[in-house]
């Protein structure tokens, strides 16, 4: 019986090739889109799930309510990990790592074998505890997993770096030199497998923290926060209850006493404002919005958004199937009547129509999977992923088959019950007419399709408008034609000489040596500042403090609006700072120049005030910032004024080789670094745009099928109207107006939905574009134009038909 059902289904499919192509094509596009988004979502939610016992691992997250602004971070004092492990029996292990740019021996990321002279720039150098290895449990290829980082001057490297520096040999016991410190080589104590791409911890060099002190007493110092700290809890521990215990205990017994030591007197509210949270390891990638940890995160909201888009596209494709199946009901009515007249039961007819739906679904899934495979490289580039279709996974083929069956059943249920309900007497007498109820359902489904499509169109336009706003908004500094040379810390005291040599290169306007740039992701040091003599927690202002040279402000084009810049002719500038407007405002300094401000270390005199500039992503408001003079030669920023960049880069590279003959130059450009801050927004925009186009195409395929059916049903009417003098234009309007009304209703419904949703999305940005009414008008015109073009294709074809032929056909 089942074979018979599918044989009849295949015959019906073969008879109606155009409608079959629209059904299968629309379904296939929807399935391809869903599969691509499904692969994306699977990758996002699988982060950090490969770590053994990961459900017991947590990152310690700190929050502080700064007068209504909730600051979230992961930097903690050095002694926190040992203290928690010692004081709380629920904690099995606690471990730390310190991202190394600007710190100790890993600070400039230059690595070489001890028996070689040429340095290599490397990503992913961190200091780490042995206990962190015990928590994360990477797979060891060489070395003792339980002892690898217990001895001073040891290092653990990944397989890829072992193959790079020690090909075809066991590296354990071999020596690596970091940043030309030949008097302090590091012994390789272990080789681990490279961390998976879908983990937040992807470092290639783990430098031991055993025996390390960055300054005397640093490892027991509670007033400096630099270490990311992780804990592994014992089985059965209620981590929420433990959070409360840790917050109370650590603040009362460690933080408050440390603050009292230096005279902070107003600390009574610290416990109410601050808390220590345990963030599950598997939440770090998708649920760290607003957390200052220097990592690249995903966003659970994007996962839900892309999932909703995929669902909409598949739903639109299913609606096409339902609409076309019910629209052609008159053509199937006689078949149903005859079958019932010769004894067919309604159940059998339902099975027959469901078989057709299943056949369409299976064919669509096969074509959709093939389309996804073809489109996957393009999607990977757009989403910055390395996804693959899991052909060999045990669940893939059965999962796709079950999905095809379920989709076919869901899409076919309504048409099956609708078509099988026809009464044979009415059908065979010719008294059956198309029901207004089914027409209303079809109209409602078309409205839903285009409402979803218009929402996606407007959302795409707003995303791109916000992206353009961020990329072109006045920043308050000059990011154009600024070459950024990294790894300059190895030059040490020769860095100022290197800068002077650069000034002799044609095309170089100025240069500055520092460790800080106004781009998210570069090194940040944050201190609490207060007006001199007011050392209280309540008046302390969290402020970024950057160590720069005298040429920093001039090179990057910041504007001094009060006072002066640093000067080499003023020895007292070593104890001076230049602050931004926001810092002056937050410290209530109406005339800041000459005033003195303090932090935990010293007191500075304000010599100048800069106009506020955007030194972080525009998702964040401009915060307090101060510059002070010092030696921090990690980065050299070179302001240029030439169109011949290849010649300029060659000249600068030559100067670099004179100063660092064994270290390849590594450079970027500041405007490119700035644009990378918004790569996630750009990716979101590209993905939404692509799937918006797919949604519109699928919706238009359905509209094309319905308009073809309408034209076919009204062939006789069109012929009579043309004989009576109707023009082609009259016929096109006749056939198009009902569909355009539905699209207009969809636009009206879409506007409040997208207005609300995109306002919520824009709340993620401190600086936002406006949602102008013109966007809705443009999107509406686009939707109407697309719909008109789609419908007109069939309308014009019908209008041009010879009326005599039309009447003969009837």
Secondary structure, DSSP 8 states (H G I E B T S, - for coil): -HHHHHHHHHHHHHH-HHHHHHHHHHHHHHHHHHHHHHHHHHHHHTTT-SSTTGGGEEEEEEEEEETTEEEEE--B-TTHHHHHHHH-TTEEEEEEEEE-TTSGGGTT-EEEETT---BEE-S-EEEE-HHHHHHH---EEEE-TTTTTSSTTEEEEEHHHHHHHSTTS--TT-EEEETT-TTS-EEEEEEE----TTSS---SEEEE-TT--SSTTGGG-SS---BEEEEEE-TT--HHHHHHHHHHHHIIIIIHHHHHHTT----TTHHHHEEEEEEEGGGTTTS-TTEESS-----HHHHHHHHHHHHHHHHHHHHHHHHHHHHTHHHHHHHHHHHHHTT--HHHHHHHHHHHHHHHHHHHHHHHHHHHHHHHHHHHHHHT------TTSHHHHHHHHHHHHHHHHHHHHHHHHHHHT--HHHHHHT-----HHHHHHHHHHHHHHHHHHHHHHHHHHHHHHHHHHHHHS--SS--TTEEEEE-GGGGGGGHHHHHHHHTTSTTEEEEEEES--SSTTS---EEEEEETT---GGG-EEEEEEEE-TTHHHHHT--EEEE----TT-GGGGGEEEEEHHHHHHTT-SS-TT-EEE-SS-EEEEEEEE-----S-TTS----EEEEE---TTEEEEEE--S-HHHHHHHHHHHHHHH-TTB--EEEEHHHHHHHTTHHHHHHHHHHHHHHHHHHHHHHHHHHHHHHHHHHHTHHHHHHHHHTT--HHHHHHHHHHHHHHHHHHHHHHHHHHHHHHHHHHHTT-SS-----HHHHHHHHHHHHHHHHHHHHHHHHHHHTS-HHHHHHH-
